């Protein structure tokens, strides 16, 4: 899980992840439009999320590192 202001509105969004997808919810718990993403991780991989503004557009992007176990 990642709690971070991803769209620059001053309220944190909640990103919930599994081995197969990521869903981004607003601070009220509603899914943001277009925020369901399919992912492909190995069965034993541990996706470690973080956020940063990589393209300097004032919105944070979700970044994954993959710790294979």
C-alpha positions in Angstrom: 0.0 0.0 0.0 1.2 3.5 -0.8 -0.4 6.7 0.7 0.7 9.7 -1.3 -0.7 12.8 -3.0 -0.4 11.5 -6.6 -2.4 14.2 -8.4 -1.3 17.3 -6.6 -4.6 18.2 -5.1 -3.3 18.3 -1.5 -5.1 15.2 -0.4 -3.4 11.8 -0.3 -4.5 9.0 -2.6 -4.3 5.4 -1.5 -2.7 2.9 -3.9 -3.6 -0.8 -3.1 -1.5 -3.4 -4.9 -1.5 -7.1 -5.4 0.6 -9.3 -7.6 -1.8 -8.7 -10.5 -3.1 -5.1 -10.2 -3.0 -1.7 -8.7 -6.1 0.4 -7.7 -5.8 4.0 -6.7 -8.5 5.4 -4.4 -9.0 9.1 -3.4 -9.1 10.1 0.2 -12.8 9.3 0.4 -12.2 5.7 -0.7 -13.6 6.1 -4.3 -11.6 4.6 -7.2 -10.1 7.3 -9.4 -11.1 7.1 -13.1 -8.6 5.1 -15.1 -6.7 4.0 -12.0 -7.0 0.2 -12.3 -3.8 -1.1 -13.8 -2.8 -4.7 -14.6 0.6 -5.8 -13.4 2.7 -8.8 -14.0 5.0 -9.9 -11.1 6.6 -13.2 -10.5 4.8 -15.4 -7.9 7.5 -14.8 -5.3 8.2 -11.1 -6.2 7.5 -8.4 -3.6 6.5 -5.1 -5.3 7.8 -2.2 -3.3 6.0 1.1 -4.2 7.1 4.6 -3.8 6.2 7.9 -5.5 8.1 10.9 -7.1 7.4 13.5 -9.7 9.6 12.0 -12.4 8.6 14.3 -15.3 8.2 17.5 -13.2 4.5 18.0 -14.0 3.6 18.6 -10.3 2.0 15.1 -10.1 3.7 12.2 -8.5 4.1 8.9 -10.4 4.1 5.5 -8.8 7.4 3.7 -9.0 7.9 0.0 -8.3 11.0 -1.8 -7.4 11.0 -5.5 -7.4 12.5 -7.6 -4.6 12.7 -11.2 -5.8 12.6 -13.7 -3.0 
